[in-house]
């Protein structure tokens, strides 16, 4: 059989980028998706240097049309998607009392609805093939909550429950559905936090360091592998111990 095809959303930067590169190194045929990733020379060069079997596609998970079109194109080209990593996500933090409806909607639409939209595109093929891996990125905030992040916490908590529901729905067809819950990881998303907040978060991490995108990618790579074939409906915390 040819290499398994893995589709990673939000693969232009940060955690999604690290996941895609790790899957390339593990010999998956990787599709890297983000809103503007086609023609990104830096990423193309990285993939060439790895000798990877990989391609890039533009995808906006907030748009049902974009999701439908992009997955149709990839499925036509690759004939199947074996592994879906739903990593695309955003934050629009603010106190609940003043939170704008647009900020609530954007976060729910991209993080939660976007994840479900992508899952719907791959399920028919996975059900037919009786094999599949769906790996969703949730967050420690979806597990424990966080002040100023009601929208983000709701989206990530929703991902946790959705992961468990789907795991029950498709388990008998050889498809596993799991989530990875990162703690505090060094990416563009966290780089913008004020120093004082960063220090406060770090003080809650027993392992005493900020996580790296590769820390998350290694967990995703494991869940995608045959070694994880008896794990489903699981929320794997990768957070240096900040939430147990
Ligand atoms: P990041 O550096 O901000 O990167 C976000 C990625 O998502 C980018 O590739 C971005 O691509 C993509 N994206 C955003 N909106 C999109 C859309 N509408 N359609 C398609 N792609 C979109 O974030 P990160 O820190 O790597 O986070 C990755 C995931 O891990 C997120 O789900 C996040 O919630 C979760 N997480 C992160 C942390 C952390 O500490 N960093 C902790 C817990 C959970 P473009 O902008 O190029 O389209």
Boltz pocket constraint, residues with backbone or C-beta under 6 A from the ligand:
constraints:
  - pocket:
      binder: B
      contacts: [[A, 9], [A, 10], [A, 11], [A, 12], [A, 13], [A, 14], [A, 15], [A, 16], [A, 33], [A, 34], [A, 35], [A, 36], [A, 37], [A, 59], [A, 60], [A, 61], [A, 62], [A, 86], [A, 87], [A, 88], [A, 89], [A, 90], [A, 110], [A, 137], [A, 138], [A, 139], [A, 140], [A, 181], [A, 182], [A, 183], [A, 184], [A, 185], [A, 186], [A, 187], [A, 188], [A, 189], [A, 190]]
      max_distance: 6.0
